[in-house]
Amino acid sequence: MKPVGYLSILLHAHLPFVRHPEYPDFLEEDWLYEAITETYIPLLQMMERLQRDRVPFALTMSLTPPLCEMLHDTLLQDRYIARLERLLALAERQAHTHKGTRFHEASDHAYHDLKTVHEDYTQRWKRDLLGAFARLQDEGGLSIVTCPATHGYLPLMATDEARHAQIEIGVRNYTRHFGRAPRGIWLSECAYAPGMELLLKDAELQYFFMESHGLLHATPSPRYGTARPICTPAGVMAFGRDQECSHQVWSAEEGYPGDPLYREFYRDLGYDLPQEELGDCRHPDGIRRNLGIKYHRITGKVDLSKKEPYVPTWARERAALHAGDFLRNRIKQCRYLHALHGITPHLTAPYDAELFGHWWFEGPLFLEFLFRKAAFDQDEIQLITPEDYLRLPQSHQVVRPALSSWGANGYYGVWLNHTNEWIYPHLHHAEEQMAQITRRFSSPTTLQKRALNQMARELVLAQSSDWAFIMTMQTTVPYAEKRTREHITRFQTLADQLVRNQIDLPTLQEIESKDNLFPEIDASLYHPKEVRHPGAGAAVWTVP
C-alpha cells in the first residue's frame, strides 16, 4: 500500500578537529569525549536494539571527516577511556552516597548508563565506533553521508580550487573509513551558493541538503515547496529542510527537549560537588567543567538551585508520548500536503546529532520510540533515507536554488561579521598561494610532497567554519583565534621553506605529529582548473 507521505530524519554529527598531544589534559578535547558518551554511543545502542528486535528503521547521519579522524585516533581513544573510567568511578561513589535519598534513582541510572557505555566501547565495539556505524550502514537502516573536509564554509572561500579540495577530501576520507564512495553530502552549515552543485557533480555526489528558503526562493519557484526534493540544473538533487519538523523539536517555547520531566543539562556534578570530592575528575588547573553526570530534571522555569531530582522512568514515558505526538503531526502534515498537491510528499527533518543525547538526554529514546511506532502503530508515513527515496520511480522539477544557510537569519552573517572578518584576507591569501605553489611544484620530490600535503592540512584546518562561529557566539574565542592563527602560521612557514628550497625536517615532523589527520590528502587537488564562466554555469558566487 502506497504511503500518504515519506519522512527522512538526518542527524548531522560534527566536531572540529581538536587533538593536542603536547598536553596531558586539554580542555577542548572534552567536546569529543562528551559527544561519544552522550550522543554517538547512545545512538549506536539505540540502532542496535532496533536491529536486535527486528524493527525496521531509516536514519541518515553525516559523520564529518574531522569527527571520523578523531574517532579513529588511538591517542584520543586512550584518553577517552581514561576519562570514562574516572567518570565511572565517580558515578559509582555517588550512587553509593545517594542510596536511600531522593536522588537514588537518578544517581543509580547515571552510574549504570556510564557502565554500559564503557562495556560497549571497550568490549563490544573494541573502540571502533566507525566500524559499528559502518556495519549498520552495510546491514541497512542507517545511511551515512559525508561533508567537506573540515566543515569549511564553501561560499566564503576565494577559489574553486579550495572548494573542490574541501569536497574531494571529504569524499576520499569517507571512502577510506566506510569502504564505499558517498552518495550524499551535508554542505557545511547548509551554506549554498548558486552553481555549487557543479562541484558536487564533479565529485560524483548525487544529493545534498539545504535550508528551507534555499528551495522556497529558487528559480523558478518549486511547485511543492520543500515537500519534495528538487533537481538542480547539474542533475544533483537537493532536499530542503521542513520547517514544521524542525519547529516541533527545536522551538525554545514548544520544543520537546524543554519538557519539565527531562534531564536538566545545566545542573552538572562538575559544578555541584566540592572540588575535593571530584577526585581524578578534577581538572589539573582546578577549572570547573561539565562531567555529564546530572541528577536533576528541568522542573520548569525555576532557578537552577530549585531543580527537582531526575526520575528516569517518568522521562522515558514522556519520550514515548512525544514520539507519538511527532508521528501524528507528520501524518496530519502529509495528509494535508497530499490533498493540496495531489502528490506523496517527502519531509526532510535534519538536526544536529548532538541534540540527541548531549543537549537532550532523552533524544535517542525519542528516536527509538518514533521508529518503533512508525513500524508497528501506523501505515501512512514511511520513514526512508534520501538515498532510498531517490530510487523510487518519479520525476522532479528542475530549479536553481537560492543562496542560503541554516545560520541565524538564514544567510552568511554568522560566519562573516565584525568578530571574524579579519580571518578571511589570511585564508584567501593562503588559498591562492596554495594553488600557485602546487603549480610551481608539479613534480615534487618526496620531501617536497610531504611539505605540500601538510600545507594542505593546515589550510583546511584553518578553514573550519567552527572558528568563525565560535568568534560570533563569543564562547571559547581565544582558542578559536589561536587555532586560526596557528594553522595559517604553520602553512606560511612551510610555504616559505618550500620556496627557499630549505625544508626543515624537524619542523615538518613536529607539525605533522600535531595535525596528523587525512592520510589520503593530496596537494595536487589544488592545481588550478579551467574557469567556468557565468554563461557556461559558473561554479559558485565568490566573495569580492
Beta strands, then each sheet from edge to edge (+ up, - down):
strand 1: 5-13
strand 2: 59-63
strand 3: 142-145
strand 4: 184-185
strand 5: 207-210
strand 6: 230-231
strand 7: 237-240
strand 8: 346-352
strand 9: 381-383
sheet 1: 3+ 2+ 1+ 8+
sheet 2: 3+ 2+ 1+ 9+
sheet 3: 4+ 5+ 7+ 6-
end
